[in-house]
């Protein structure tokens, strides 16, 4: 089922998510609904706070990156190996903890389903080690690099009550304030369902 994405300004996006157990009510349905919601909005990641649940759950599916690379007439920013990796990467992260971030920070233009029509360059480390449980509550301790690591970091920020706009300069945030306020009021045209705190 496609759910409305919670828009910028809603307090739930600033809450630190609580850990859950495998007995969390409706977990399987919640995960399925999140995938439906994310795919409908053409996103590559979605965290539970973005559907109004302050729990430590997010999911990632980077296939759209690989499809955009194939459709783009410009020079491909990915190697064939990277594109294949992006096409196949689909994961559920529960109770995750990033235990290491390393490498020289690099910039990439990020957006967010909760902050539509705004994209900004964000600096992040290129390599992470993360511990998490999957949808079957199997434990994983893995290392990821590049764009996949970035998407995971972006979604993990959501369960820590952080947004990508927190990582841009105070000047850029001030310049964006009017547009961010418009988003809270629903004054933005989008192609997917949203719930606005001040509409």
N, C-alpha and C positions, 0 to 999 in steps of 0.2 A: 504494500500500500504506500502511495506517495504521500509524504507528510509535508507540512509547511516548514520551510527553513526559518529559524529564528534570526531576526535581523539585529544588526549593530544597535547597541543601546539597551538591549534587554539584560537585566541583572544576571540571568542564568549564564551568560557568556563570560562573566567575571568570577564565577564560582569555581573553586578547585574541586574536581570530581572526586567522589568517594569510591573506594574499591568495592567490587561486587564479588559474589560467589557464583558458582555454576548453577545455583538454585534461584538466581535472580528472576523474579516473575516476568514471564514473557520474553526471555532473552533471545531465543531463536527468532521469534516474530520481530522483535526490535531490530535485530541485525538484518533480517530480510527487508524490513521497511526502510532501513537506512540505505541499503544498496539500491533499492528502488528509487528513493528520493535523490540520492547522489547521481545515479545514471540519468534520471529525468532532467536534472539540472546541468548535465554535462560536466560534472565535477570529477576530480581525481581523488578526493578524500572527503570524509565527513566524520565529525565527532559528535558524540551523544549530546553535549550541550547545545549543539546546533538544531536539535529536535526537541529541546527543552528538558533534557535529562542530565543532571549534574553527576554523572558517573564516569568512571575511567574506562571508557570504551570509544574506540574510533576504528575506522576502516579506510583502506586505501586500494584503489584500482587505477594503475597508471596507464592502462591501455589507450585512453584518449590521446596521451602524449605521442604514442607511436603512430596512431592514426593521423594526427595532425602533421607529423613529420612526413608521412607518405603523401599527404594531400598538398603539402606546401611546395610551390614552384621554386621557392628560393633554395639556396644551398642548405642541405640537411645539417642541423646542428648535432645530430647523433650519428655515431657509427652504426653499422648494421647490427653489431653485437649489442650495443646499448638499446637500439630500437627493439630488438627481440626480447631483451630483458624487461623493458617497459611494457611490452605487449602482454607479457605473462605474469606480471606482478599484481596479485590480488590477495590481500590479507586482512584479517581481523586482529586487532590488538586490544587486549583486555588487561587492566591493571599494569600497564606498561611503566617502565622506569628506564630513562636514558642514563646509562652508567658512564659513558665516555663520549666526548665530542673531540675530534682532533683534525689537524690540518689547518691550512691558511684559509681564512674566511673568503667566500666568493659571493658575488652579487647575482641575483636572479630576480626577474620581474614576477612578483607574486600577486595573486588575487584570492578572494575568499567568497564562498557562496553567501555568507552572512553580511558581506560588505560589497554588494554588487556594483559594477561599473567603476570600481576604483582598483587600480593596480599600481604597485610601487616596487622599486628595487629594494631588496632585503638582503642583508649579509648573514650568511650562516656558515658553519664549519662543514667541510665536504664529507666527513666520515663520522659515523656514529656506531656505538654499540648499545643495543637495547635489549632489555629482558621483558618478556610479556607472556601472556597466555593467549592461545588461539580460541576459536569458538567452541572447541571441544575441551577446553581447559587443559590443553597440553602446554607445558612450559617450554619456552624458547629463549635462547641467549644467542643473538645474532649480530653481525656487523653489516652495515649497509653504507653505500657510497653514492655520491653524485645526486642526480635528481630524485631518486627513490629516497635517499636519506633526507633530502630537503622536504619532500612531501610528508614524510613521517614526522620530522621536527615541527612542521607547521601544524599538523593535526595533534601532536602531543602537546603543543602549546595550548590548544583549546581545552584540554582536560586539566591544565594548570591555571585556567582563567586568563590566558593571555591571547592577544590578537596580533596579526602581522603588523598592524599600524603602530603597535607599541615599539617596534624595532626600527621605525624611521625617525628622522630628526624632528625635534620639537618644532622647527620652522615648517617642515612639510606637514606636520599634523595641524598646525594652525591654519595653513593654507587650505587644507582639506576639511576644516571644521564645518563649513557651510554645507558641503556635500554630505558629510557624515550625519549632520542634523537632519537633512532632507531624508536620508535613509531611515532614520528612526521614525519619521512621520509617514513613511510609505510613498514619498515623492520621488519615485524612481521606477523606470520601466524595465521589467524583467520578464523572462519567459518561463518562470517556475513559481510555485506557490511559496509565499513568505508570510510570516507573522511579524508585524511591526509594533514595537512597544508604545509608540506615541501616535498611532494612526487614528 
